[in-house]
Amino acid sequence: MRFFGIRREIVRKIFLIIISIIIIIISFSHVILFAQARGKIIKVVTLIEDTKINEPKDLVAAHGLSLYIERNGQRILFDTGPSSQFIRNSEKLGVDLKKIDIVIISHAHTDHMGGLAFFLWINKKANIYLSRNALKNEDFRALCSKMDEGTFNRIRFVDNSTEIAQDVFILTEIEERYPIRDRVDHEIVLVIKNNNKLVIFSGCSHGEILNIIGTVTRTFPNIYVRAVIGGFHLTGIPKHSVEQIGKEMLKYPITKISTCHCTGKENYRILKTILGTKIEYISTGSKFYLF
């Protein structure tokens, strides 16, 4: 009898644990829904990147980057990857590209812009933002030559740093306080102000990630950077240089760094030893929220 009593007690405790977990999940879901309604959460989904998560298994990875960003009813597409593959992934990940309002092309390299033509076929309303210097790029000019007038008129070429929507900013000029190894004059950076904090999105960081972070903090004084997301263009640089970048990033009050693509997995592991839980690697299919 005592044995059955012990079993009943164990079952009771397991049941209570399960109920507690369910309550926590439901409560957290309500917090997310409430915060989203108030514009307090940014949702980020990686539509394509060089690697992929395990589930769903039929996601496609490719060398490039495309991020879906949702905030307070704003739906932003940041880069389009190298081809139409990000569209297939978006369907698997529950992202409706027809609802995108804003497209930002970080720079006119094929691994970030190659899918734009395919996107324009399925979305007839979004405005597309690029640096005006992208017009110097042969691949981009070739793409423009195939557009009809209506589609071309949806492109917004930016010359100066500007607010393109409420609390959504594009920076076109990056102050050079650290040497630039691979200069690209058509690179732009996306900054979103959320809950009086800043979130930086950088496609490849050709202007050097430390220059980008520094420029943002000086452009928005007294508002700290909450998160940095994107590729850091570290492939091929010495280990000690990667370590130094990590140490410099530690000086900022950044609480989340989500890197990918041109950072490289090995350089990510080096940064991880310095930045610890502050940094993560995001792959095709990754989803996360920023408060």
Secondary structure, DSSP 8 states (H G I E B T S, - for coil): -HHHHHHHHHHHHHHHHHHHHHHHHHHHHHHHHHHHHTT--EEEEEEE-SSB-SSSTT----SS-EEEEEETTEEEEE---SSTHHHHHHHHTT--GGG--EEE-SSS-HHHHTTHHHHHHH-SS-EEEEEGGGGG-HHHHHHHHTS-HHHHTTEEEESS-EEEETTEEEE-----SS--SS--TT--EEEEEETTEEEEEESS-TT-HHHHHHHHHHHSTT--EEEEEEE---TT--HHHHHHHHHHHTTS---EEEEEGGG-HHHHHHHHHHHGGGEEE--BT-EEEE-
